[in-house]
Amino acid sequence: MSINYYQQRAEQFYQSTVTVDMTPLYDRFLPRVPAGGHVVDAGCGSGRDSLHFSRLGYRVTAFDASPALVALARTHSGLPVMQCRFEDFSTATPADAIWACASLLHVPQAELAAVMAHLAAQLKPGGVFYCSFKYGRGETCREGRHFTNLDEAGLQQLLNGLPLDVAEQWKTGDLRPGREQEAWLNALLVKVA
């Protein structure tokens, strides 16, 4: 369902996100990634973050489920962005880090633990996994997009039985202009060896 939304509004979404300054999030994530490490941008959208990581010398593997966004991300980042869903992604070289910025929230709650487990399997032991969700509980649908909302308790419940521990979690406002009142739960998870 959400893929159709992005197919129809790819250019609009690209324009509204490609120039957003993500420095506050990068500053928490990147110190946990080894220099030149392998970063997976899961649900890369515009390719904004993939380009940033690549310019800093990280090896980046990027993917998105929307063919239209994949095309835009390839053009923007210059990287060979793959078109696939979270559950279909795999990498031959285990990742040092996974960056899932405002992407996993489109996975239905009933499927989220399995998707997180699958992505964690692509991560080296001790690797870092950043994810963000709209702050709250339950699931909503808006304009053809599905959202799974999480708060701290919901995240902890989601991680039960997964090889991921919370290293850090914090709330932020939306970084897009005019949307600062929207709250987000950010989390840095570490894969248990």
N, CA and C atoms as a LAMMPS dump frame, in Angstrom:
ITEM: TIMESTEP
0
ITEM: NUMBER OF ATOMS
579
ITEM: BOX BOUNDS ff ff ff
-5.0000000000000000e+02 5.0000000000000000e+02
-5.0000000000000000e+02 5.0000000000000000e+02
-5.0000000000000000e+02 5.0000000000000000e+02
ITEM: ATOMS id mol type element x y z
1 1 1 N 0.832 -1.192 0
2 1 2 C 0 0 0
3 1 3 C 0.876 1.255 0
4 2 1 N 1.846 1.348 0.891
5 2 2 C 2.7 2.53 0.95
6 2 3 C 3.549 2.676 -0.305
7 3 1 N 3.914 1.537 -0.924
8 3 2 C 4.715 1.599 -2.155
9 3 3 C 3.965 2.363 -3.234
10 4 1 N 2.661 2.12 -3.364
11 4 2 C 1.855 2.83 -4.363
12 4 3 C 1.865 4.333 -4.115
13 5 1 N 1.785 4.716 -2.843
14 5 2 C 1.839 6.145 -2.486
15 5 3 C 3.128 6.762 -3.027
16 6 1 N 4.26 6.092 -2.764
17 6 2 C 5.547 6.638 -3.191
18 6 3 C 5.719 6.583 -4.702
19 7 1 N 5.127 5.584 -5.337
20 7 2 C 5.187 5.537 -6.802
21 7 3 C 4.492 6.755 -7.404
22 8 1 N 3.336 7.101 -6.84
23 8 2 C 2.54 8.203 -7.395
24 8 3 C 3.087 9.571 -7.003
25 9 1 N 3.798 9.647 -5.887
26 9 2 C 4.261 10.948 -5.379
27 9 3 C 5.774 10.991 -5.194
28 10 1 N 6.505 10.217 -5.961
29 10 2 C 7.958 10.102 -5.772
30 10 3 C 8.656 11.453 -5.878
31 11 1 N 8.336 12.207 -6.907
32 11 2 C 9.013 13.496 -7.119
33 11 3 C 8.705 14.469 -5.976
34 12 1 N 7.456 14.506 -5.568
35 12 2 C 7.034 15.383 -4.46
36 12 3 C 7.757 14.988 -3.161
37 13 1 N 7.804 13.689 -2.876
38 13 2 C 8.483 13.203 -1.678
39 13 3 C 9.977 13.516 -1.745
40 14 1 N 10.563 13.276 -2.908
41 14 2 C 11.985 13.55 -3.121
42 14 3 C 12.291 15.016 -2.799
43 15 1 N 11.509 15.916 -3.381
44 15 2 C 11.746 17.352 -3.186
45 15 3 C 11.593 17.766 -1.722
46 16 1 N 10.682 17.122 -0.997
47 16 2 C 10.427 17.514 0.399
48 16 3 C 11.437 16.929 1.38
49 17 1 N 12.259 15.962 0.941
50 17 2 C 13.17 15.298 1.879
51 17 3 C 14.647 15.4 1.506
52 18 1 N 14.961 15.631 0.247
53 18 2 C 16.347 15.499 -0.213
54 18 3 C 17.295 16.521 0.416
55 19 1 N 16.794 17.68 0.813
56 19 2 C 17.676 18.709 1.371
57 19 3 C 17.557 18.856 2.892
58 20 1 N 16.794 17.984 3.548
59 20 2 C 16.64 18.079 5.007
60 20 3 C 17.994 17.814 5.681
61 21 1 N 18.351 18.677 6.62
62 21 2 C 19.621 18.556 7.341
63 21 3 C 19.488 17.496 8.435
64 22 1 N 20.144 16.373 8.224
65 22 2 C 20.049 15.249 9.161
66 22 3 C 21.221 15.202 10.143
67 23 1 N 22.009 16.263 10.2
68 23 2 C 23.213 16.291 11.034
69 23 3 C 22.979 15.822 12.464
70 24 1 N 21.9 16.252 13.151
71 24 2 C 21.721 15.791 14.538
72 24 3 C 21.637 14.264 14.658
73 25 1 N 21.078 13.612 13.643
74 25 2 C 20.982 12.143 13.671
75 25 3 C 22.307 11.507 13.261
76 26 1 N 22.937 12.058 12.218
77 26 2 C 24.246 11.54 11.804
78 26 3 C 25.244 11.597 12.969
79 27 1 N 25.178 12.676 13.754
80 27 2 C 26.14 12.878 14.832
81 27 3 C 26.017 11.825 15.931
82 28 1 N 24.884 11.188 16.047
83 28 2 C 24.727 10.104 17.03
84 28 3 C 25.079 8.742 16.424
85 29 1 N 24.782 8.581 15.132
86 29 2 C 24.958 7.297 14.446
87 29 3 C 26.409 7.04 14.034
88 30 1 N 27.01 7.996 13.34
89 30 2 C 28.304 7.75 12.7
90 30 3 C 29.461 7.457 13.658
91 31 1 N 29.495 8.014 14.874
92 31 2 C 30.59 7.632 15.773
93 31 3 C 30.61 6.141 16.117
94 32 1 N 29.508 5.462 15.887
95 32 2 C 29.424 4.026 16.182
96 32 3 C 29.776 3.15 14.972
97 33 1 N 30.076 3.799 13.833
98 33 2 C 30.39 3.061 12.597
99 33 3 C 31.886 3.19 12.324
100 34 1 N 32.591 2.064 12.106
101 34 2 C 34.032 2.172 11.835
102 34 3 C 34.307 2.949 10.547
103 35 1 N 35.408 3.666 10.515
104 35 2 C 35.794 4.425 9.319
105 35 3 C 35.834 3.493 8.112
106 36 1 N 35.219 3.913 7.023
107 36 2 C 35.189 3.102 5.811
108 36 3 C 34.287 1.889 5.904
109 37 1 N 33.493 1.805 6.977
110 37 2 C 32.64 0.641 7.205
111 37 3 C 31.505 0.532 6.197
112 38 1 N 30.859 -0.618 6.219
113 38 2 C 29.758 -0.939 5.307
114 38 3 C 28.429 -0.534 5.951
115 39 1 N 27.756 0.442 5.348
116 39 2 C 26.475 0.939 5.84
117 39 3 C 25.369 0.541 4.87
118 40 1 N 24.315 -0.064 5.38
119 40 2 C 23.131 -0.373 4.578
120 40 3 C 22.094 0.709 4.841
121 41 1 N 21.647 1.382 3.776
122 41 2 C 20.573 2.382 3.882
123 41 3 C 19.287 1.673 3.475
124 42 1 N 18.521 1.272 4.483
125 42 2 C 17.331 0.438 4.286
126 42 3 C 16.091 1.31 4.121
127 43 1 N 15.547 1.324 2.913
128 43 2 C 14.439 2.218 2.605
129 43 3 C 14.999 3.613 2.386
130 44 1 N 15.882 3.738 1.41
131 44 2 C 16.724 4.932 1.26
132 44 3 C 15.999 6.162 0.73
133 45 1 N 14.755 6.005 0.234
134 45 2 C 14.005 7.165 -0.246
135 45 3 C 14.76 7.94 -1.303
136 46 1 N 15.028 9.214 -1.044
137 46 2 C 15.662 10.101 -2.022
138 46 3 C 17.127 9.776 -2.279
139 47 1 N 17.751 8.998 -1.402
140 47 2 C 19.187 8.735 -1.521
141 47 3 C 20.031 9.772 -0.799
142 48 1 N 19.377 10.686 -0.103
143 48 2 C 20.057 11.763 0.629
144 48 3 C 21.124 11.217 1.586
145 49 1 N 20.736 10.252 2.417
146 49 2 C 21.652 9.732 3.431
147 49 3 C 22.729 8.851 2.801
148 50 1 N 22.362 8.083 1.793
149 50 2 C 23.339 7.248 1.077
150 50 3 C 24.458 8.11 0.508
151 51 1 N 24.082 9.218 -0.106
152 51 2 C 25.068 10.135 -0.686
153 51 3 C 25.973 10.689 0.41
154 52 1 N 25.387 11.098 1.526
155 52 2 C 26.171 11.656 2.632
156 52 3 C 27.186 10.634 3.146
157 53 1 N 26.732 9.411 3.392
158 53 2 C 27.631 8.379 3.915
159 53 3 C 28.73 8.057 2.901
160 54 1 N 28.368 7.983 1.636
161 54 2 C 29.331 7.683 0.58
162 54 3 C 30.405 8.767 0.498
163 55 1 N 29.987 10.017 0.586
164 55 2 C 30.95 11.131 0.534
165 55 3 C 31.924 11.101 1.708
166 56 1 N 31.496 10.524 2.831
167 56 2 C 32.366 10.418 4.008
168 56 3 C 33.277 9.189 3.956
169 57 1 N 33.19 8.422 2.869
170 57 2 C 34.089 7.285 2.69
171 57 3 C 33.554 5.947 3.157
172 58 1 N 32.27 5.888 3.532
173 58 2 C 31.676 4.601 3.91
174 58 3 C 31.289 3.83 2.652
175 59 1 N 31.321 2.502 2.737
176 59 2 C 30.807 1.654 1.661
177 59 3 C 29.301 1.544 1.88
178 60 1 N 28.513 1.965 0.909
179 60 2 C 27.064 2.059 1.094
180 60 3 C 26.336 1.074 0.194
181 61 1 N 25.425 0.331 0.787
182 61 2 C 24.474 -0.493 0.046
183 61 3 C 23.103 0.103 0.333
184 62 1 N 22.425 0.547 -0.73
185 62 2 C 21.135 1.221 -0.549
186 62 3 C 20.042 0.475 -1.299
187 63 1 N 18.842 0.49 -0.691
188 63 2 C 17.696 -0.101 -1.38
189 63 3 C 16.416 0.586 -0.949
190 64 1 N 15.405 0.46 -1.805
191 64 2 C 14.072 0.966 -1.51
192 64 3 C 13.084 0.093 -2.27
193 65 1 N 11.85 0.037 -1.786
194 65 2 C 10.832 -0.798 -2.433
195 65 3 C 10.159 -0.109 -3.613
196 66 1 N 10.214 1.214 -3.658
197 66 2 C 9.541 1.968 -4.722
198 66 3 C 10.452 2.137 -5.934
199 67 1 N 10.092 1.57 -7.093
200 67 2 C 10.927 1.747 -8.284
201 67 3 C 11.158 3.217 -8.647
202 68 1 N 10.161 4.055 -8.449
203 68 2 C 10.311 5.479 -8.784
204 68 3 C 11.333 6.145 -7.856
205 69 1 N 11.295 5.826 -6.563
206 69 2 C 12.277 6.395 -5.638
207 69 3 C 13.667 5.82 -5.887
208 70 1 N 13.744 4.553 -6.256
209 70 2 C 15.04 3.948 -6.586
210 70 3 C 15.694 4.722 -7.73
211 71 1 N 14.921 5.041 -8.754
212 71 2 C 15.462 5.789 -9.894
213 71 3 C 15.967 7.162 -9.455
214 72 1 N 15.188 7.859 -8.625
215 72 2 C 15.601 9.175 -8.136
216 72 3 C 16.835 9.068 -7.24
217 73 1 N 16.871 8.056 -6.374
218 73 2 C 18.005 7.865 -5.467
219 73 3 C 19.276 7.522 -6.239
220 74 1 N 19.155 6.731 -7.292
221 74 2 C 20.323 6.413 -8.124
222 74 3 C 20.892 7.682 -8.74
223 75 1 N 20.023 8.506 -9.284
224 75 2 C 20.459 9.753 -9.917
225 75 3 C 21.099 10.677 -8.893
226 76 1 N 20.462 10.828 -7.745
227 76 2 C 20.952 11.754 -6.726
228 76 3 C 22.272 11.294 -6.102
229 77 1 N 22.353 10.014 -5.775
230 77 2 C 23.507 9.505 -5.024
231 77 3 C 24.64 9.006 -5.912
232 78 1 N 24.307 8.628 -7.149
233 78 2 C 25.308 8.023 -8.02
234 78 3 C 25.644 6.595 -7.632
235 79 1 N 24.836 6.027 -6.739
236 79 2 C 25.071 4.657 -6.267
237 79 3 C 24.114 3.683 -6.956
238 80 1 N 24.487 2.403 -7.028
239 80 2 C 23.622 1.391 -7.658
240 80 3 C 22.521 0.928 -6.701
241 81 1 N 21.554 1.794 -6.441
242 81 2 C 20.479 1.508 -5.489
243 81 3 C 19.645 0.319 -5.973
244 82 1 N 19.389 -0.633 -5.076
245 82 2 C 18.602 -1.823 -5.408
246 82 3 C 17.123 -1.579 -5.148
247 83 1 N 16.288 -2.236 -5.926
248 83 2 C 14.846 -2.174 -5.695
249 83 3 C 14.42 -3.488 -5.061
250 84 1 N 14.068 -3.439 -3.773
251 84 2 C 13.563 -4.631 -3.085
252 84 3 C 12.895 -4.209 -1.784
253 85 1 N 12.159 -5.144 -1.218
254 85 2 C 11.494 -4.921 0.067
255 85 3 C 12.457 -5.338 1.187
256 86 1 N 12.184 -4.891 2.397
257 86 2 C 13.052 -5.22 3.534
258 86 3 C 13.295 -6.718 3.646
259 87 1 N 12.198 -7.479 3.559
260 87 2 C 12.297 -8.926 3.789
261 87 3 C 13.024 -9.668 2.671
262 88 1 N 13.227 -9.012 1.516
263 88 2 C 13.921 -9.638 0.395
264 88 3 C 15.382 -9.207 0.293
265 89 1 N 15.783 -8.256 1.114
266 89 2 C 17.155 -7.738 1.041
267 89 3 C 18.144 -8.705 1.671
268 90 1 N 19.289 -8.864 1.019
269 90 2 C 20.402 -9.579 1.643
270 90 3 C 21.699 -9.016 1.08
271 91 1 N 22.741 -9.125 1.871
272 91 2 C 24.047 -8.642 1.446
273 91 3 C 25.079 -9.736 1.646
274 92 1 N 25.965 -9.883 0.657
275 92 2 C 27.018 -10.898 0.749
276 92 3 C 28.055 -10.498 1.796
277 93 1 N 28.215 -9.193 2.001
278 93 2 C 29.168 -8.679 2.978
279 93 3 C 28.39 -8.133 4.167
280 94 1 N 28.438 -8.815 5.325
281 94 2 C 27.677 -8.321 6.473
282 94 3 C 27.976 -6.851 6.748
283 95 1 N 26.959 -6.121 7.15
284 95 2 C 27.07 -4.684 7.353
285 95 3 C 27.625 -4.349 8.731
286 96 1 N 28.368 -3.252 8.787
287 96 2 C 28.793 -2.69 10.064
288 96 3 C 27.651 -1.911 10.699
289 97 1 N 26.75 -1.407 9.846
290 97 2 C 25.66 -0.564 10.338
291 97 3 C 24.476 -0.616 9.378
292 98 1 N 23.299 -0.46 9.945
293 98 2 C 22.069 -0.316 9.152
294 98 3 C 21.434 1.005 9.545
295 99 1 N 21.035 1.769 8.539
296 99 2 C 20.371 3.055 8.706
297 99 3 C 18.972 2.893 8.138
298 100 1 N 17.958 2.88 8.995
299 100 2 C 16.566 2.741 8.554
300 100 3 C 15.804 3.965 9.057
301 101 1 N 16.012 5.076 8.365
302 101 2 C 15.463 6.362 8.789
303 101 3 C 14.049 6.536 8.229
304 102 1 N 13.066 6.554 9.119
305 102 2 C 11.668 6.764 8.722
306 102 3 C 11.227 5.817 7.61
307 103 1 N 11.679 4.574 7.688
308 103 2 C 11.311 3.603 6.651
309 103 3 C 10.579 2.39 7.227
310 104 1 N 11.079 1.834 8.327
311 104 2 C 10.444 0.643 8.912
312 104 3 C 9.049 0.924 9.443
313 105 1 N 8.713 2.188 9.643
314 105 2 C 7.384 2.531 10.14
315 105 3 C 6.278 2.154 9.159
316 106 1 N 6.636 1.854 7.904
317 106 2 C 5.629 1.438 6.927
318 106 3 C 5.339 -0.061 6.967
319 107 1 N 6.102 -0.812 7.77
320 107 2 C 5.882 -2.252 7.901
321 107 3 C 4.749 -2.479 8.903
322 108 1 N 3.731 -3.285 8.54
323 108 2 C 2.66 -3.577 9.494
324 108 3 C 3.227 -4.158 10.792
325 109 1 N 2.616 -3.812 11.901
326 109 2 C 3.12 -4.224 13.214
327 109 3 C 3.279 -5.744 13.315
328 110 1 N 2.353 -6.486 12.714
329 110 2 C 2.4 -7.952 12.798
330 110 3 C 3.624 -8.527 12.087
331 111 1 N 4.209 -7.779 11.153
332 111 2 C 5.366 -8.262 10.379
333 111 3 C 6.681 -7.642 10.837
334 112 1 N 6.608 -6.655 11.71
335 112 2 C 7.786 -5.847 12.026
336 112 3 C 8.898 -6.637 12.709
337 113 1 N 8.581 -7.495 13.657
338 113 2 C 9.621 -8.273 14.351
339 113 3 C 10.367 -9.167 13.373
340 114 1 N 9.637 -9.812 12.467
341 114 2 C 10.286 -10.686 11.478
342 114 3 C 11.189 -9.886 10.549
343 115 1 N 10.73 -8.711 10.133
344 115 2 C 11.534 -7.848 9.257
345 115 3 C 12.793 -7.386 9.987
346 116 1 N 12.64 -6.987 11.247
347 116 2 C 13.805 -6.544 12.03
348 116 3 C 14.804 -7.693 12.229
349 117 1 N 14.294 -8.889 12.467
350 117 2 C 15.169 -10.053 12.629
351 117 3 C 15.929 -10.333 11.341
352 118 1 N 15.23 -10.228 10.204
353 118 2 C 15.873 -10.452 8.901
354 118 3 C 16.979 -9.421 8.668
355 119 1 N 16.699 -8.15 8.942
356 119 2 C 17.721 -7.122 8.751
357 119 3 C 18.882 -7.316 9.725
358 120 1 N 18.583 -7.666 10.966
359 120 2 C 19.642 -7.896 11.953
360 120 3 C 20.575 -9.018 11.501
361 121 1 N 20.048 -9.984 10.762
362 121 2 C 20.87 -11.087 10.253
363 121 3 C 21.897 -10.603 9.227
364 122 1 N 21.671 -9.408 8.656
365 122 2 C 22.596 -8.841 7.663
366 122 3 C 23.703 -8.016 8.331
367 123 1 N 23.656 -7.943 9.665
368 123 2 C 24.531 -7.066 10.438
369 123 3 C 25.593 -7.878 11.169
370 124 1 N 26.812 -7.35 11.214
371 124 2 C 27.875 -7.999 11.981
372 124 3 C 27.549 -7.946 13.472
373 125 1 N 28.006 -8.922 14.251
374 125 2 C 27.868 -8.823 15.705
375 125 3 C 28.518 -7.524 16.196
376 126 1 N 27.822 -6.818 17.065
377 126 2 C 28.32 -5.534 17.542
378 126 3 C 27.971 -4.375 16.626
379 127 1 N 27.366 -4.676 15.483
380 127 2 C 26.989 -3.631 14.532
381 127 3 C 25.843 -2.782 15.057
382 128 1 N 25.723 -1.583 14.522
383 128 2 C 24.701 -0.642 14.982
384 128 3 C 23.548 -0.572 13.983
385 129 1 N 22.345 -0.412 14.506
386 129 2 C 21.122 -0.403 13.707
387 129 3 C 20.319 0.823 14.147
388 130 1 N 20.277 1.856 13.289
389 130 2 C 19.467 3.041 13.59
390 130 3 C 18.081 2.87 12.966
391 131 1 N 17.048 3.196 13.726
392 131 2 C 15.687 3.196 13.184
393 131 3 C 14.888 4.317 13.832
394 132 1 N 13.848 4.752 13.134
395 132 2 C 12.988 5.808 13.674
396 132 3 C 11.539 5.539 13.3
397 133 1 N 10.671 5.892 14.244
398 133 2 C 9.231 5.679 14.088
399 133 3 C 8.503 6.921 14.573
400 134 1 N 7.346 7.192 13.995
401 134 2 C 6.505 8.241 14.555
402 134 3 C 6.162 7.827 15.985
403 135 1 N 6.232 8.788 16.893
404 135 2 C 6.077 8.477 18.309
405 135 3 C 4.607 8.21 18.648
406 136 1 N 4.36 7.07 19.282
407 136 2 C 3.003 6.739 19.693
408 136 3 C 2.806 5.241 19.752
409 137 1 N 1.54 4.842 19.658
410 137 2 C 1.201 3.417 19.706
411 137 3 C 0.202 3.103 18.615
412 138 1 N 0.172 1.842 18.206
413 138 2 C -0.825 1.398 17.237
414 138 3 C -0.442 1.705 15.792
415 139 1 N -1.386 1.444 14.916
416 139 2 C -1.169 1.602 13.481
417 139 3 C -2.189 2.586 12.923
418 140 1 N -1.754 3.376 11.947
419 140 2 C -2.65 4.321 11.288
420 140 3 C -2.428 4.262 9.786
421 141 1 N -3.382 4.779 9.065
422 141 2 C -3.277 4.892 7.605
423 141 3 C -3.609 6.328 7.237
424 142 1 N -2.74 6.967 6.454
425 142 2 C -2.996 8.324 5.998
426 142 3 C -2.593 8.458 4.543
427 143 1 N -3.52 8.923 3.717
428 143 2 C -3.263 9.189 2.289
429 143 3 C -2.631 7.987 1.587
430 144 1 N -3.067 6.787 1.949
431 144 2 C -2.546 5.595 1.281
432 144 3 C -1.235 5.077 1.832
433 145 1 N -0.789 5.637 2.954
434 145 2 C 0.439 5.145 3.592
435 145 3 C 0.107 4.528 4.936
436 146 1 N 0.724 3.379 5.203
437 146 2 C 0.568 2.685 6.485
438 146 3 C 1.671 3.151 7.427
439 147 1 N 1.31 3.38 8.691
440 147 2 C 2.299 3.744 9.709
441 147 3 C 2.143 2.857 10.934
442 148 1 N 3.246 2.279 11.389
443 148 2 C 3.307 1.619 12.681
444 148 3 C 4.025 2.589 13.612
445 149 1 N 3.328 3.021 14.648
446 149 2 C 3.886 3.976 15.602
447 149 3 C 4.471 3.229 16.791
448 150 1 N 5.551 3.75 17.349
449 150 2 C 6.167 3.118 18.52
450 150 3 C 6.559 4.159 19.554
451 151 1 N 6.42 3.783 20.822
452 151 2 C 7.014 4.548 21.915
453 151 3 C 8.081 3.639 22.542
454 152 1 N 8.69 4.087 23.628
455 152 2 C 9.788 3.315 24.223
456 152 3 C 9.35 1.912 24.632
457 153 1 N 8.174 1.797 25.23
458 153 2 C 7.683 0.481 25.66
459 153 3 C 7.393 -0.411 24.454
460 154 1 N 6.836 0.184 23.404
461 154 2 C 6.542 -0.572 22.194
462 154 3 C 7.804 -1.083 21.522
463 155 1 N 8.855 -0.258 21.518
464 155 2 C 10.133 -0.683 20.943
465 155 3 C 10.708 -1.833 21.749
466 156 1 N 10.662 -1.719 23.068
467 156 2 C 11.203 -2.781 23.915
468 156 3 C 10.457 -4.095 23.676
469 157 1 N 9.147 -4.005 23.546
470 157 2 C 8.335 -5.195 23.274
471 157 3 C 8.704 -5.802 21.924
472 158 1 N 8.891 -4.941 20.915
473 158 2 C 9.278 -5.39 19.575
474 158 3 C 10.602 -6.151 19.607
475 159 1 N 11.538 -5.698 20.435
476 159 2 C 12.881 -6.28 20.449
477 159 3 C 12.978 -7.57 21.249
478 160 1 N 11.919 -7.911 22.021
479 160 2 C 11.937 -9.163 22.786
480 160 3 C 12.185 -10.331 21.843
481 161 1 N 13.221 -11.108 22.115
482 161 2 C 13.527 -12.265 21.289
483 161 3 C 14.391 -11.955 20.089
484 162 1 N 14.707 -10.665 19.844
485 162 2 C 15.583 -10.302 18.73
486 162 3 C 17.003 -10.082 19.253
487 163 1 N 18.009 -10.295 18.402
488 163 2 C 19.399 -10.137 18.854
489 163 3 C 19.844 -8.676 18.837
490 164 1 N 18.966 -7.785 19.296
491 164 2 C 19.243 -6.347 19.275
492 164 3 C 18.958 -5.745 20.642
493 165 1 N 19.907 -4.971 21.138
494 165 2 C 19.743 -4.257 22.407
495 165 3 C 19.712 -2.76 22.143
496 166 1 N 18.945 -2.036 22.938
497 166 2 C 18.89 -0.585 22.811
498 166 3 C 20.154 0.011 23.431
499 167 1 N 20.93 0.722 22.623
500 167 2 C 22.103 1.442 23.133
501 167 3 C 21.696 2.85 23.538
502 168 1 N 20.752 3.398 22.766
503 168 2 C 20.326 4.772 22.994
504 168 3 C 18.966 4.955 22.327
505 169 1 N 18.082 5.714 22.968
506 169 2 C 16.814 6.084 22.328
507 169 3 C 16.456 7.496 22.768
508 170 1 N 15.847 8.241 21.865
509 170 2 C 15.52 9.628 22.169
510 170 3 C 14.399 10.105 21.257
511 171 1 N 13.71 11.146 21.717
512 171 2 C 12.621 11.738 20.939
513 171 3 C 13.115 13.005 20.261
514 172 1 N 12.617 13.228 19.048
515 172 2 C 12.912 14.468 18.331
516 172 3 C 11.637 14.958 17.668
517 173 1 N 11.66 16.222 17.272
518 173 2 C 10.631 16.732 16.38
519 173 3 C 11.025 16.375 14.963
520 174 1 N 10.094 16.48 14.052
521 174 2 C 10.391 16.233 12.636
522 174 3 C 11.406 17.278 12.172
523 175 1 N 12.379 16.869 11.375
524 175 2 C 13.41 17.793 10.906
525 175 3 C 12.994 18.569 9.653
526 176 1 N 11.818 18.238 9.091
527 176 2 C 11.344 18.967 7.91
528 176 3 C 10.673 20.266 8.344
529 177 1 N 10.942 21.362 7.642
530 177 2 C 10.344 22.654 7.995
531 177 3 C 8.818 22.574 8.049
532 178 1 N 8.252 23.17 9.103
533 178 2 C 6.804 23.203 9.251
534 178 3 C 6.206 21.969 9.899
535 179 1 N 7.036 20.968 10.178
536 179 2 C 6.515 19.724 10.76
537 179 3 C 7.176 19.407 12.097
538 180 1 N 7.808 20.405 12.688
539 180 2 C 8.577 20.209 13.913
540 180 3 C 7.743 19.662 15.062
541 181 1 N 6.426 19.881 15.025
542 181 2 C 5.556 19.418 16.115
543 181 3 C 5.33 17.912 16.076
544 182 1 N 5.661 17.246 14.971
545 182 2 C 5.508 15.788 14.883
546 182 3 C 6.645 15.121 15.646
547 183 1 N 6.31 14.264 16.591
548 183 2 C 7.325 13.612 17.424
549 183 3 C 7.765 12.28 16.819
550 184 1 N 9.051 12.002 16.96
551 184 2 C 9.654 10.762 16.461
552 184 3 C 10.402 10.069 17.588
553 185 1 N 10.36 8.741 17.575
554 185 2 C 11.208 7.933 18.44
555 185 3 C 12.391 7.47 17.599
556 186 1 N 13.58 7.809 18.048
557 186 2 C 14.821 7.385 17.383
558 186 3 C 15.498 6.355 18.273
559 187 1 N 16.121 5.365 17.665
560 187 2 C 16.812 4.352 18.448
561 187 3 C 18.09 3.894 17.763
562 188 1 N 19.123 3.752 18.554
563 188 2 C 20.354 3.098 18.12
564 188 3 C 20.397 1.752 18.816
565 189 1 N 20.337 0.696 18.024
566 189 2 C 20.349 -0.668 18.531
567 189 3 C 21.692 -1.296 18.221
568 190 1 N 22.11 -2.216 19.043
569 190 2 C 23.379 -2.914 18.797
570 190 3 C 23.103 -4.407 18.718
571 191 1 N 23.678 -5.031 17.694
572 191 2 C 23.487 -6.482 17.54
573 191 3 C 24.299 -7.229 18.594
574 192 1 N 23.613 -8.088 19.305
575 192 2 C 24.253 -8.889 20.346
576 192 3 C 25.074 -9.993 19.672
577 193 1 N 26.301 -10.124 20.099
578 193 2 C 27.205 -11.125 19.486
579 193 3 C 26.755 -12.544 19.797
